[in-house]
Amino acid sequence: RTRDADALADRTAALAQVEAAAERVARTTRGLYSPGKIVEAVRAAIEQPFEDGLRTERALFLQCLDSPQRAGLVHAFFAERDTAKMPGQQAARPRRLERIGIVGGGTMGAGIAVSALDAGFPVTMLEQDDAALERGRGRVAQVYELLVKKGRISADERDARMARYTGSTRYDALDDADLIIEAVFEGMAVKQAVFAQLDRVAKPGAVLATNTSYLDVNLIAAATRGPADVLGLHFFSPANIMKLLEVVVGEHTAPDTVATGFELARRLRKIPVRAGVCDGFIGNRILAVHRQAADMMMEDGASPYEIDAAVRDFGYPMGPYQMADLAGGDIGWATRKRRAPTRDPALRYVQIPDRLCERGWFGQKTGRGFYLYPDGARQGEPDPEVLATIDAERARAGVTPRAYTQEDIQRRYLAAMINEAANVLHQGIAQRPSDIDVVFLSGYGFPRYRGGPMHYADSVGLDRVLADIRGYAQEDPAFWKHSPLLVQLAESGRNFASLNQAG
């Protein structure tokens, strides 16, 4: 009797742990299918006889095997491994790569330095004066101090990595670097001035890379006498953590320069994706378009909080307005002002983000943006003043607000993303659809179990995506111009995956 009571108590305690695990999984795995099935298998092991439990586990496994999430995850796995396969580049070999120079010790430059130091490279950081150089060194040291505090590395490891770091305020200190990465302010004149100096001091055969997020790599390369040695290496912030590296190939970039960029990515344990030159390359170009779709929905009646919630429900870790607050609203504002002279006057321009920036509401770093961050909080809360600003802008624009469901928001947001991705592919900025998937999985938080925007488009059907775009074009034909490639594939019954096979 005592044994029975003990067994019952053990079983009750085990089931309570399973229930707690089920709640935790539901709360933290953001729509993933298999973790819940694992919990069900454990529950079956407790509740059922052994043979029945095995049968239940087998049935749950087959459900996972048949899930669209499995297909998405398998696609993501192989897509990441295909990015390094470059048609026409197989014969190219990387140049010597032993010492790295970095121009700029800001957040991005420091993150790149940490990545390179972690990979065993000696690094020389260049800054404009001693004070800036000390701040740059401090940012690098701070990363390692935090890792030591968390027990991720030992104090000896920290010291060994910092021993490979040197700093200088003189360009001549970079004369023995095999690859020099510029990570200064995002302004064309500033970057061209830096590259003119690098052209003067770099040794023959050194690769010169710009970390620009948007700017024309060809114009930057034109500041040098050897544009064949120049490419873009677009790291994502924080550069020592984010895995994605866009390798941007200019008009004159030599094949062995490109190969050196891919070799750097391999040694930094990053995922490289080849990109052509355009404003924003692959990721940021597409991001600008689906963010514009979100802004239009915001002006038309959806609150930024509803849009963020719908995007999170799709599987993203955060929505576009949470991301804007995290990155800093002033970054996007500067880009919008840069693009203003060339903006198509036929395209609708939503001014709500500008109104917030004009008040100095740049997001987390200023304590408010689209959200409020009281007392330096990391998690934002809705701001009634932002909603009032949106209402005022709707009135100014003559917009009568309408309601949006979560599905409405998701379909518009994703249709804009997929359509611009098809344009990027059609114009040869990306080599293959799976490369675009990798960019969004590794750099922008697209839910991995959905495989990326191109794989997702195939899963719902390109005909449905095209039908959505044609429907939205009834109200705004200037923005919702369907991609010729999307039309070609949808009307011929083909999908994006067929282009991966062709590539």
N, C-alpha and C positions, 0 to 999 in steps of 0.2 A: 504493500500500500504506500509506503514511504517512497519507494522507487518510482511508482506511478505518479505520485504527487511531484517528485523532483523532475521527472520527464515532462510533465505538463507545464511546470514553471519554466523549464528551459525552453520549451516550444513557444510559450507565450512571450518570453523575453526575446527570442529570436525573431518572432513575427513583428514585435514592436520595433526591432532594429530595421527589419525589412521595410516597414511602413515609413520610418524616418528616412531611410535611403530613397524610397520612392518619391517622397516630398522634396528631398534635396535634389534628386535627378530632374524632376519636373521643373524645379526653380532655376537650375543652373545650366542645363544642357540646350536651352533655346531651340526646341523643336527637333532635336536629334531623335531618331527612331530607336536605334539599337540599345541605348542605355536602359530605357524602360523595359525592354524585352529581357535584358539581363536580370533586372530586379524580379520580373515575373518568374524567370527560371529558378532563381534562388528561393522564391516563395513556394514554388512547386516542390523543391527539394525538401522543404520543411513540412509541407502539408500532405504530400502524397507518398504512397509506397514507392520504393526505389524504381521499379520497372515503369510505373506510371510517370514518375518524375522524368525519367530518361525520354519517354515518348513526348512529354510536354516540351522538354528542352529541344528535341529534334524539330518539333512543329514550329517553335518560336524561331529557331535558326533558319528554317525554310522561309518563314515570313520575312526575315531580314534579307535573305538571299534574293527574294522577289521584290524588294523595296526599291523605288526610284532613288532613294538615298544611297543605296549600295552602288547603283550605276553612276551617280554623281561623284561619289568618293573614289571609285575606280578611275573614272575619267580624270579627276584632279591629280591622282597619283601619277598616271602616265603623262598627262599634259606637262607637269613640272619637269619630267625627265626628257621631254621632247624639245624644250626651249633651247637647249644647247646644240641641237641638230640644225645647222644653218645651210640651206641649199646654196651651192656655189662657193661655200667657204671651207670645204673639207680640207683643201690643200694648205690653207693658211696656218702658220705656226706662230704662237705668241712670242713676243720679244722678251729679252731678259727682264726679269721682274724680281728685284731684291730689295730696293730701297724706295720708299714712298715719301713724296712731299705733299703738304696740304697748305693751301693758301686760305686763311680765315680760321679763326678760333672760336666762332660762335657756336650755337647749339649744334648745327649740322656739321661744321668742321670738326668739333670735338667728338661727335659721335662716329664720324668716319675714322678719326684717329684711333679711337678705342677699338673699332673693328679691325683696323690694320695691326695695331699692337697685339690684339688677341691672337691674330693669325701668325705672329712671329716676325712681322716686318719692323725694321728700324724706321721711325717716322720723324720727319722734320716739319714742324709747324711754323708758318710765317704769319706774322701780324704787323700792323702798321707802326706800332710803338710798343714800348716796354709794358705800359699799363694794360693794353689790350692783350699782349702776349701772356701776361701773368693771369689775366682772366681766363684765357683759353686753356692754359695749363691747369688752372684750378678746376675747370669743368671736367677735364679728363681725369684728374686726380679724384674728384668727387664721385665719379662713376665707380672707380675702384674702391674707394673707401666704403661706399654703400655695399658693394659685393662682399667685401671682407666682413662687414657688420652682419650681413645675412648668412655668412658662412659658405658662400658660393666659391670663394677662392681664399687661399691663405695669404697672410701678410707677405710671405716670401714671394708668392706668385705676383702679388701687386707690385712689389719692389722690382721684380725682374721685368715686368712689362713697362713700368715707368722708366727703367734704365735704358730702354730702347727709344725713349722720347727725347727729342731736343727741340728747342725753339729758337727763333731768330727774327730780327726785324730787317734783315738784308736778303734781297732776292738771290744774291750770290751763294747763300747757304744751300740752295736747291740744285746746285750745279752737278751733283753726283746722283740725283734721284732718277730712277728708271721710269717712274710714273708720277706726275704731279696733278693733283686734283684741286681745282679752284672751287671754293665754297664761300664766296663773298656775297654781298648784297645783290638782290635780283634786279639789276639795272644794266642795260646793254652797254652804256658808255663805261661803266665801272669794270665790267668783265673784259671788254676790249682792251682797256688800259692794262689790266692784269696780264692778259695774254701777250700783249706787246712786250712786257717785261720778261715774261717766261720765255718768249722766243729769243730774247737776248742772252739769257743765262743757261737755258736747258742744254744738256749735252746732246750731241747728235744721236738720233734714234730714240730719245726719250718720248714717251707718250704724254700728251697734254690733254687733260679731261676737265670739262665743265660740269658742275653739279646743278646747272640750271633746271628749273621745273617747267618752264614754258618757252624760254627765249630761243631764237634761231641759232642753232649750232654753227651753221654755215657762216653767218655774219661774225660770230665769235672767232671762228677759225681764220677768217679773212684778215684778222689783226696780226697774223703770223706769216712767216715766209714758208712754212711747211704745213699747210692744211691737211696733208695726208696723215700727219701725226696727231690730229685733233679728233676727239669724239666727245659725246656726252655720256656721263655716268650719273644718272639721276637716282640718288639714294633717297630712301623714304625715312621720315623722322619717327622715332629716334633711330639714327642710322646704325647704332650698335645692336639694335634689337630687330628691326624690321628686315625681313628676308628678301624683299623684292629689290632688284636693281635693273632699271631700264638702261640698256646699252644703246645709245642714240648714235646712229651712223649718218655722218654728213655726206655731202655730195662728193667730197674728195678724200674721205677717210679710207686709208689703206686697209686691205684685208688683214694684214698682221697686226695693225692697230686694233681692229675689231677683236681679233683673237686674243689680244692682250687684255682687253676689257672682260672677255669671258673667262680668261684664266684668273684674273683678279677675283671675279665673283666666286669661282670655284674655291679659291684659297681662303676667301672670307666666309665660305659656307653660305653664300647667298644664291638666290634663284635669278639668273639673268634672263631678260627678255629683250630681244632685238627690236628696236623701234626706228622709224624714219623721222625726218625732221618736219614738224608742223607745230603750231602753237599748242603746247601741252602734251605733245607726243601721243602716247596711247592713253594712259590713265587719266591725266588731268584734262585732256581734250574731251573725253567722254564724260567725265565728272561735271565739267562746266555745263554740258547740255542737260543732263538729268537733274542737276541742281536748278537749272532754269525752269524745268518742268515743275519742280517742287515749288519754286517761287511763284509761278503762275497759279498753281493750286492754292497757295497761301493767299494771294490777292483775291482769288475767286471765291474763297469761303472756308477753306480748311485752315485750322490754326497750325502753327509750327509744331505744337505739341501733338496734335492728331497725326500729322505727317510723320513725325519721329516715331510715334507708337506703331503706325502701320508698317514702317520700314523695319522696326525691331521685330514685329510679329512675323515678317517675312523671313527673319533669321539673322539680320545684321546685329552686331553688338550695340550699335547706336545709330540714331537717325542723322540726317544731313545737318540739322540745326544744332544738335549736340556736338557733331563733328566740327562745325564752323566755330562754335564757342571754344572748343578744345584747341583748334589750330590758331585761332585769333582772327577776329573779323576784319582787322586791318589788312591782313594778307590778301584776302579776296577783294577788299575795297581797292587796294593798290592795283590789282590786276584789272578790275573793272575800269578804273580811271585810265590805265594804259591802253585798254582796248577801245575806249570811247570814240576816238577819232575815226576808227575804221568799222565801228558797229553798223550793221545793216539797219537803216532807218525803218525798213518794213517790219523788223522784228520787235516784238513787244519787249519793253524794258521795265521790270518791276523795281521800284525805288525803295521798297521797305527796308532791305538790308542797309542801304545808304543812310536812311534816316537814323538808324540805330548807331551806325559808325560816326555820324556827325555829332552825336551826343557823347562820343568816347566810350560807347558800350561795345567793347571788343571781345567779350567772352570771359572765360575763367580768370584771365590775368588782370582784368579790370573789375572783377566782382559782379559783372552783369553783361549780358549780350542778348541772345534770344531768351535766356534763362537768367534767374537771379542766383548768385552764389554767396549767400550771407556768411560772414566771418571766414572767408577763404574756403568754403565748402567745395569739394570736388564734384558732388552731385548737385545739379541745378534744380531749381523749382520754377514753375510757371510764373510769369511776371505780368500782372494786370496792365502795367504801363505799356508793355510791348503789344498786348492785344488792343489797347486804345490807339496806339500808333498805327497798327494795321488797319483798324476801322477808319481812321482819318485818311489813310492812303487809299483805301477802297473808295471812299467818298470823293476824294480828289480825282481818281481815275474814272469815276462814274460807274463803278462795278456794284451790281446787286449781288451780295453773297449768296451762295448756294451750298447745300450740304454735300459732303463726300463720305462714302463708306470706306472702310479699310480696303476693300477690294478695288474700289475706284482709284484710290491713291496708289496702291501697289501696281495696278495695270498701267497707269500713265507713267509712273516713275520708271518702270522696267521697260516699257515700250520706247521711251526716249533714250534710255541706255542702250538697248539692243539696236535701235535704228542708227545711232551715231557710231556704235561699234562696227556695224556693217559698212558704214562710210569709211571708217578708218581702215578696214580690211580692203575695201574696193579700191582705195587710193594707194595701197601698198605701204601704209605706215606700219601695219602689223603684217607679219609673214603668214600667219595661220590663225583661225578662230581660237584654237586652244591656247595660243599665246595671250590673247585678250583675256581668256578665262583665268589664266595664271596671274596676270596683272591684278585683276579684281579680287581674286582669292587671297593673294599674298600682300597686296598693298592697300586695299580699300574695304576689307571686312565683309565681302560678299560671302554668304554662308557656304562653307565648303561642301556640305552634303547636297547642295543644289548644283555643284559642278562648275559654276561660273555662268555669266550672262548668256554666252553663246550656246552652251550645253542646255541651259534652262530654256532658251528660246526653242531649241529643237524638241525639248520634252513637252512643251505646251503646243507646239505646232507653229511654223512660220506663217502659215495662212491666217491663224488667229491673231498673231502679232500684227501682221500687215492690215488685217481688217480693223483692228483697234486704231492703228495710225490713220487709216483712211477716214474712220469715224471722227477722230479728234480734228482732222484737217478741215472738217466742215465748219468748225468754229474758229480755227486759226491756221489757215493754209501756209502762212509764212514760216511758222515754227515747225509744223508737222509735215515736212517734206519727206516722203518715204525714200529710203536708200535704193538706188538702182539695183544693187546686189540683192537686197532683201526681196524686191519684186521678182527678180530673175529666178532666185532659188524657190520662192513660194509658188510661183506660177508654173515651174517645171517639176514640182513635187520633190525637190531636193532639199537638203538641210546643210547646216554649217559643218557638220561632221564630215560630209563628203569632201569638203575643202581641206580638212586636216589630212585626209588620206592622200589627196592630190599633192599637198605640200610635203 
